Amino acid sequence: MRSIKSVYKIGNGPSSSHTVAPYRAAQVFKAMYPDADFYQVTLFGSLAFTGEGHGTGKAIKSGLPNSKIIFDRATSDIPHPNTMLFQAFKDNNEIGRNRIFSIGGGSIRVEGQKSDEDDEIYPQKYFSEIINSCRESDLTLSQFIYKVEGSSLKEYLSKIWNAMKTSIERGLKAEGILPGGLEVARKAKILYEKRCYNESADVTMNRVIAAYAYAVSEENADENIVVTAPTCGSCGVLPSVMYYMERDRGFPEDEILDALAVAGIIGNVIRTNASISGAECGCQAEIGSACSMTAGALASLYGLNIEQIEYAAEIAMEHNLGLTCDPVKGLVQIPCIERNAVAAMRAISSVNLSRFLFATRKISFDEVVATMYRTGKDMDEKYRETSHGGLAQIYFNS
């Protein structure tokens, strides 16, 4: 497996697959053909169907200012749901072309080339193998991760955590209407400030965590800086729970960073053996993965054993199986923002169950990841980030 550093990327929203990765792809292609007079970029699949709502063209033009963007919604014979064809021209003659794929979480793959992100540092591929390695070495999960990744990981996670916290704090102060035409109002500030009369401690916790999740997700929808965790569309789940644990429960930052490491290895296993791309496997691959990462991180933060961590992550993913990706108008707003808050609550519930019931479990984390991938491949294309089905269609036809 690759470094967990590639699970967490800092960039502009609203979509890791549709803005962060295309921008990176544009930069890579420009470096290949810096002397071109102009460029043409053709988007296929999910990028073509929802790219306008996601701001894909804008992201590419940020990396390739003198480029023409084509949304090809007719071609279906493509190697990946997020395929881009980059072409470079000089003196009106084509001097080069490359297909580049947005493979989820802001990662890209240039056809026929190997990238730095492909370098594998973990000999393990499955979570069961990681558990065995931890047992053999008598290491906790976070200790195992640092042993493989090296001392630079904590510094990187500190940078990631600061970016996460900044996105929450910005989002809690912001007001107004999100761009895109749906007239969706920001709600994080209202959720955070409006305490219910005679509110119980549990209600307060749920409201505050939801406010944190809304804050990040609204920042993402407004095309501001967020952290993929593992994607932009699911960027509010992990930060919201971890921020609550640090700010409201008093957990020290060093322990939060260890929990982020655990979340990263869980996301890494999912990415390696399945997908974190909504265009490939539906929202179960994005929100499901984020929920699973958050549950594992929280279980680790509470000091639960590795079997309990695994079970928490498994529960969280299992109960997101089949979750469709049907963003209204191709925007990362409905149902995406609210879905981040709901997933944060589900992650907490998953940890509570795992604490007491891990010895009775029947399904392993590896099995549920394999199930998610198979479910995603069986899912009708219109439920995989095309805005052709589900809520995206019902909303406009009602």
LUMKOLDREN-491149 format. One record per residue (C-alpha): residue number from 1; residue in three letters; x, y, z negated. Coordinates in steps of 0.5 Angstrom, whole numbers, always signed. Each point is the difference from the previous one (the first is absolute). Layout:
N
<NUM, Ala, <X, Y, Z>>
...
This chain:
398
<1, Met, <+0, +0, +0>>
<2, Arg, <+2, +7, +1>>
<3, Ser, <+1, +5, -5>>
<4, Ile, <-6, +3, -4>>
<5, Lys, <+3, +7, +1>>
<6, Ser, <-4, -1, +7>>
<7, Val, <-6, -1, -3>>
<8, Tyr, <+0, +7, -3>>
<9, Lys, <+1, +6, +5>>
<10, Ile, <-1, +7, -1>>
<11, Gly, <-4, +4, +6>>
<12, Asn, <-6, +4, +2>>
<13, Gly, <-7, -4, +0>>
<14, Pro, <-5, -2, +2>>
<15, Ser, <+2, -6, +3>>
<16, Ser, <+7, -4, -1>>
<17, Ser, <-2, -4, +6>>
<18, His, <-2, +6, +4>>
<19, Thr, <+4, +6, -2>>
<20, Val, <+6, -2, -4>>
<21, Ala, <+2, -6, +5>>
<22, Pro, <-2, +4, +6>>
<23, Tyr, <+5, +6, -2>>
<24, Arg, <+5, -5, -2>>
<25, Ala, <+0, -3, +7>>
<26, Ala, <+0, +6, +4>>
<27, Gln, <+6, +2, -4>>
<28, Val, <+3, -6, +2>>
<29, Phe, <-2, +0, +7>>
<30, Lys, <+3, +7, +1>>
<31, Ala, <+7, -2, -3>>
<32, Met, <+0, -5, +6>>
<33, Tyr, <-2, +5, +5>>
<34, Pro, <+2, +7, -3>>
<35, Asp, <+1, +3, +7>>
<36, Ala, <-7, -2, +3>>
<37, Asp, <-4, +6, +3>>
<38, Phe, <-6, -2, -3>>
<39, Tyr, <-3, -7, -3>>
<40, Gln, <-7, -4, +1>>
<41, Val, <-3, -4, -6>>
<42, Thr, <-5, -5, +1>>
<43, Leu, <-4, -2, -6>>
<44, Phe, <-4, -7, +0>>
<45, Gly, <-4, -4, -4>>
<46, Ser, <-2, +3, -7>>
<47, Leu, <+5, +6, +1>>
<48, Ala, <-4, +2, +7>>
<49, Phe, <-7, -1, -4>>
<50, Thr, <+1, +4, -6>>
<51, Gly, <+6, +3, +1>>
<52, Glu, <-3, +7, +2>>
<53, Gly, <-4, +0, -7>>
<54, His, <+7, -2, -4>>
<55, Gly, <+4, +5, +4>>
<56, Thr, <+5, -5, +3>>
<57, Gly, <+1, +5, +6>>
<58, Lys, <+2, +6, -4>>
<59, Ala, <+5, -5, -4>>
<60, Ile, <+3, -2, +6>>
<61, Lys, <+0, +7, +3>>
<62, Ser, <+4, +2, -7>>
<63, Gly, <+5, -5, +2>>
<64, Leu, <+0, +1, +8>>
<65, Pro, <-3, +7, +1>>
<66, Asn, <+1, +0, +8>>
<67, Ser, <-5, -6, +0>>
<68, Lys, <-6, -2, +4>>
<69, Ile, <-5, -5, -5>>
<70, Ile, <-4, -5, +4>>
<71, Phe, <-6, -4, -4>>
<72, Asp, <-1, -6, +4>>
<73, Arg, <-6, -4, -3>>
<74, Ala, <-1, -5, +6>>
<75, Thr, <+6, -4, +0>>
<76, Ser, <-1, -6, -5>>
<77, Asp, <+6, -4, +2>>
<78, Ile, <+5, +3, -5>>
<79, Pro, <+5, -4, -5>>
<80, His, <-2, +4, -6>>
<81, Pro, <-6, +4, -2>>
<82, Asn, <+4, +6, -1>>
<83, Thr, <+4, +0, +7>>
<84, Met, <+3, +7, +2>>
<85, Leu, <+4, +0, +7>>
<86, Phe, <+5, +6, +0>>
<87, Gln, <+3, +2, +7>>
<88, Ala, <+5, +5, +1>>
<89, Phe, <+1, +5, +7>>
<90, Lys, <+5, +4, +3>>
<91, Asp, <-1, +4, +6>>
<92, Asn, <-7, -4, +1>>
<93, Asn, <+4, -6, +0>>
<94, Glu, <-1, -6, -6>>
<95, Ile, <+6, -1, -3>>
<96, Gly, <-2, -4, -6>>
<97, Arg, <-6, -4, -3>>
<98, Asn, <-1, -4, -6>>
<99, Arg, <-6, -3, -4>>
<100, Ile, <+0, +1, -7>>
<101, Phe, <-4, -3, -5>>
<102, Ser, <-3, +3, -7>>
<103, Ile, <+0, -6, -4>>
<104, Gly, <-3, +3, -7>>
<105, Gly, <+2, +4, -5>>
<106, Gly, <+4, +5, +4>>
<107, Ser, <+4, -5, +3>>
<108, Ile, <+2, -1, +7>>
<109, Arg, <+3, -5, +5>>
<110, Val, <+3, +2, +7>>
<111, Glu, <-1, -6, +5>>
<112, Gly, <+6, -4, +1>>
<113, Gln, <+4, +3, -6>>
<114, Lys, <+2, -1, -7>>
<115, Ser, <-1, +6, -5>>
<116, Asp, <+3, +1, -7>>
<117, Glu, <-6, -2, -3>>
<118, Asp, <+0, -7, +2>>
<119, Asp, <+6, -1, -4>>
<120, Glu, <-1, -5, -5>>
<121, Ile, <+2, +0, -7>>
<122, Tyr, <-4, -5, -3>>
<123, Pro, <+1, -8, +1>>
<124, Gln, <-7, -1, -3>>
<125, Lys, <-6, +1, +5>>
<126, Tyr, <-6, -2, -5>>
<127, Phe, <-2, +2, -7>>
<128, Ser, <+1, -7, -2>>
<129, Glu, <+7, +0, +2>>
<130, Ile, <+1, +6, -4>>
<131, Ile, <-3, -3, -6>>
<132, Asn, <+5, -6, +0>>
<133, Ser, <+6, +5, +1>>
<134, Cys, <-2, +4, -6>>
<135, Arg, <-1, -6, -4>>
<136, Glu, <+6, -3, +2>>
<137, Ser, <+4, +6, -2>>
<138, Asp, <-4, +2, -6>>
<139, Leu, <-2, +7, +3>>
<140, Thr, <-6, +4, +0>>
<141, Leu, <-3, +2, +6>>
<142, Ser, <+3, +7, +0>>
<143, Gln, <+7, -3, -2>>
<144, Phe, <+0, -4, +6>>
<145, Ile, <-2, +5, +5>>
<146, Tyr, <+5, +5, -3>>
<147, Lys, <+5, -6, +1>>
<148, Val, <-1, -1, +7>>
<149, Glu, <-1, +8, +2>>
<150, Gly, <+5, +3, -4>>
<151, Ser, <+1, +6, -5>>
<152, Ser, <-2, +5, +6>>
<153, Leu, <-7, -3, +0>>
<154, Lys, <-2, +4, -7>>
<155, Glu, <+2, +6, +3>>
<156, Tyr, <-4, -1, +6>>
<157, Leu, <-6, -2, -4>>
<158, Ser, <+1, +6, -4>>
<159, Lys, <+0, +5, +6>>
<160, Ile, <-7, -4, +2>>
<161, Trp, <-3, +1, -7>>
<162, Asn, <+1, +7, +0>>
<163, Ala, <-3, +1, +7>>
<164, Met, <-6, -4, -2>>
<165, Lys, <-1, +4, -6>>
<166, Thr, <+1, +6, +4>>
<167, Ser, <-6, -2, +5>>
<168, Ile, <-4, -1, -6>>
<169, Glu, <+1, +6, -4>>
<170, Arg, <-1, +4, +7>>
<171, Gly, <-6, -4, +1>>
<172, Leu, <-3, +2, -6>>
<173, Lys, <+0, +7, +1>>
<174, Ala, <-2, +1, +7>>
<175, Glu, <-7, +1, +2>>
<176, Gly, <-4, +1, +7>>
<177, Ile, <-2, -4, +6>>
<178, Leu, <+4, -5, +3>>
<179, Pro, <+2, +1, +7>>
<180, Gly, <-3, -5, +6>>
<181, Gly, <-7, +2, +0>>
<182, Leu, <-4, -4, -5>>
<183, Glu, <+0, +6, -5>>
<184, Val, <+2, -5, -5>>
<185, Ala, <+2, +4, -7>>
<186, Arg, <+6, -1, -4>>
<187, Lys, <-3, -3, -7>>
<188, Ala, <+6, -1, -4>>
<189, Lys, <+0, +6, -4>>
<190, Ile, <-7, -1, -1>>
<191, Leu, <+1, -7, -3>>
<192, Tyr, <+6, +2, -4>>
<193, Glu, <-3, +6, -3>>
<194, Lys, <-8, -2, -1>>
<195, Arg, <+0, -4, -7>>
<196, Cys, <-7, -3, -1>>
<197, Tyr, <-3, +1, -6>>
<198, Asn, <+1, -5, -6>>
<199, Glu, <+5, -4, +5>>
<200, Ser, <+3, -6, -2>>
<201, Ala, <+8, -2, +0>>
<202, Asp, <-1, -5, +6>>
<203, Val, <-5, +5, +4>>
<204, Thr, <+6, +6, -1>>
<205, Met, <+5, -5, +2>>
<206, Asn, <-4, -2, +6>>
<207, Arg, <-1, +7, +2>>
<208, Val, <+7, +3, -1>>
<209, Ile, <+3, -6, +4>>
<210, Ala, <-5, +1, +6>>
<211, Ala, <+1, +7, +0>>
<212, Tyr, <+8, -1, +1>>
<213, Ala, <-2, -5, +5>>
<214, Tyr, <-4, +5, +4>>
<215, Ala, <+5, +5, -1>>
<216, Val, <+5, -4, +4>>
<217, Ser, <-5, -2, +5>>
<218, Glu, <-2, +7, +1>>
<219, Glu, <+7, +2, +1>>
<220, Asn, <+1, -5, +5>>
<221, Ala, <-7, +1, +4>>
<222, Asp, <+3, +8, +0>>
<223, Glu, <+6, -3, +3>>
<224, Asn, <+5, +2, -5>>
<225, Ile, <+6, -4, -3>>
<226, Val, <-2, -6, -4>>
<227, Val, <+4, -7, -1>>
<228, Thr, <-2, -6, +4>>
<229, Ala, <-2, -5, -5>>
<230, Pro, <+0, -5, +4>>
<231, Thr, <-4, +5, +5>>
<232, Cys, <-3, +7, +0>>
<233, Gly, <-7, -2, +1>>
<234, Ser, <+1, -4, -7>>
<235, Cys, <+5, +5, -3>>
<236, Gly, <-4, +2, -6>>
<237, Val, <-1, -7, -4>>
<238, Leu, <+7, -1, -3>>
<239, Pro, <+2, +7, -1>>
<240, Ser, <-7, +2, -4>>
<241, Val, <+1, -6, -5>>
<242, Met, <+7, +1, -1>>
<243, Tyr, <-1, +7, -1>>
<244, Tyr, <-5, -1, -5>>
<245, Met, <+4, -5, -4>>
<246, Glu, <+6, +5, +0>>
<247, Arg, <-4, +7, -1>>
<248, Asp, <-6, -3, -4>>
<249, Arg, <+3, -6, -4>>
<250, Gly, <+7, +2, -1>>
<251, Phe, <+4, -5, +4>>
<252, Pro, <+7, +2, +1>>
<253, Glu, <+2, +1, +7>>
<254, Asp, <+5, -5, +0>>
<255, Glu, <-5, -5, -1>>
<256, Ile, <-4, +3, +6>>
<257, Leu, <+6, -1, +4>>
<258, Asp, <+0, -7, -1>>
<259, Ala, <-7, -1, +1>>
<260, Leu, <+1, +3, +7>>
<261, Ala, <+5, -5, +1>>
<262, Val, <-5, -5, -1>>
<263, Ala, <-5, +3, +4>>
<264, Gly, <+5, +0, +6>>
<265, Ile, <+2, -7, -1>>
<266, Ile, <-8, -2, +1>>
<267, Gly, <-1, +5, +6>>
<268, Asn, <+7, -3, +3>>
<269, Val, <-3, -7, -1>>
<270, Ile, <-7, +2, +3>>
<271, Arg, <+4, +3, +6>>
<272, Thr, <+4, -5, +1>>
<273, Asn, <-5, -6, +0>>
<274, Ala, <-6, +4, +3>>
<275, Ser, <-1, +7, +1>>
<276, Ile, <-1, +7, -3>>
<277, Ser, <-3, +3, +7>>
<278, Gly, <-7, +2, +0>>
<279, Ala, <+0, -1, +8>>
<280, Glu, <+2, -7, -1>>
<281, Cys, <-3, -3, -6>>
<282, Gly, <-6, +5, -2>>
<283, Cys, <+0, +4, -7>>
<284, Gln, <+2, -6, -4>>
<285, Ala, <+7, +1, +3>>
<286, Glu, <+0, +7, -3>>
<287, Ile, <-4, +1, -6>>
<288, Gly, <+0, -7, -1>>
<289, Ser, <+8, +0, +0>>
<290, Ala, <+0, +6, -4>>
<291, Cys, <-5, -3, -6>>
<292, Ser, <+4, -6, +0>>
<293, Met, <+7, +4, -1>>
<294, Thr, <-4, +5, -5>>
<295, Ala, <-2, -6, -4>>
<296, Gly, <+7, -4, +0>>
<297, Ala, <+3, +7, -2>>
<298, Leu, <-5, +1, -6>>
<299, Ala, <+1, -7, -2>>
<300, Ser, <+7, +1, +0>>
<301, Leu, <+0, +7, -4>>
<302, Tyr, <-4, -4, -5>>
<303, Gly, <+5, -5, -1>>
<304, Leu, <-4, -6, +2>>
<305, Asn, <+4, -6, +3>>
<306, Ile, <+1, -2, +7>>
<307, Glu, <-5, -4, +1>>
<308, Gln, <-5, +5, -3>>
<309, Ile, <+3, +5, +5>>
<310, Glu, <-1, -5, +6>>
<311, Tyr, <-7, -1, -2>>
<312, Ala, <-2, +7, -1>>
<313, Ala, <+3, +1, +7>>
<314, Glu, <-4, -6, +3>>
<315, Ile, <-7, +2, -4>>
<316, Ala, <+1, +7, +3>>
<317, Met, <+1, -2, +7>>
<318, Glu, <-5, -6, +0>>
<319, His, <-6, +5, -1>>
<320, Asn, <+2, +4, +5>>
<321, Leu, <+0, -5, +5>>
<322, Gly, <-4, +2, +7>>
<323, Leu, <+0, +7, -2>>
<324, Thr, <-1, +4, +7>>
<325, Cys, <+4, +6, +3>>
<326, Asp, <-6, +4, +3>>
<327, Pro, <+2, +7, -1>>
<328, Val, <-5, +5, +2>>
<329, Lys, <+2, +5, +5>>
<330, Gly, <+7, -4, +0>>
<331, Leu, <+1, +5, -6>>
<332, Val, <+3, -3, -7>>
<333, Gln, <-5, +3, -4>>
<334, Ile, <-7, -4, +0>>
<335, Pro, <+1, -6, -3>>
<336, Cys, <+7, +1, -1>>
<337, Ile, <+1, +5, -5>>
<338, Glu, <-6, -3, -5>>
<339, Arg, <+3, -7, +2>>
<340, Asn, <+7, +2, -4>>
<341, Ala, <-4, +2, -6>>
<342, Val, <-4, -7, +0>>
<343, Ala, <+7, -4, +1>>
<344, Ala, <+3, +3, -6>>
<345, Met, <-5, -2, -4>>
<346, Arg, <+0, -7, +3>>
<347, Ala, <+7, +0, -2>>
<348, Ile, <-1, +1, -7>>
<349, Ser, <-5, -5, +0>>
<350, Ser, <+4, -5, +3>>
<351, Val, <+6, +1, -5>>
<352, Asn, <-6, -1, -6>>
<353, Leu, <-2, -7, +3>>
<354, Ser, <+7, -2, +1>>
<355, Arg, <+2, +1, -7>>
<356, Phe, <-4, -5, -3>>
<357, Leu, <-2, -5, +6>>
<358, Phe, <+7, -1, +4>>
<359, Ala, <+1, -7, -3>>
<360, Thr, <-7, -2, +3>>
<361, Arg, <+1, +3, +7>>
<362, Lys, <+0, -4, +7>>
<363, Ile, <+2, +4, +5>>
<364, Ser, <+7, +3, +1>>
<365, Phe, <+2, +7, +2>>
<366, Asp, <+3, -4, +7>>
<367, Glu, <-6, -3, +1>>
<368, Val, <-4, +6, +0>>
<369, Val, <+5, +4, +4>>
<370, Ala, <-1, -5, +5>>
<371, Thr, <-7, +0, +0>>
<372, Met, <+0, +7, +1>>
<373, Tyr, <+4, +0, +6>>
<374, Arg, <-5, -6, +3>>
<375, Thr, <-6, +4, -2>>
<376, Gly, <+3, +6, +4>>
<377, Lys, <+2, -3, +6>>
<378, Asp, <-7, -3, +0>>
<379, Met, <-4, +7, -1>>
<380, Asp, <-3, +3, +6>>
<381, Glu, <+4, +5, +3>>
<382, Lys, <-5, +6, -1>>
<383, Tyr, <+1, -1, -8>>
<384, Arg, <+8, +1, +1>>
<385, Glu, <+1, +8, +0>>
<386, Thr, <-4, +1, +7>>
<387, Ser, <-6, +4, -3>>
<388, His, <-4, -5, +5>>
<389, Gly, <-4, -3, -6>>
<390, Gly, <-2, +0, -7>>
<391, Leu, <-1, +6, -4>>
<392, Ala, <+3, +4, +6>>
<393, Gln, <-6, -2, +5>>
<394, Ile, <-5, +0, -5>>
<395, Tyr, <+1, +7, -3>>
<396, Phe, <-1, +3, +7>>
<397, Asn, <-6, -4, +2>>
<398, Ser, <-4, +1, -6>>
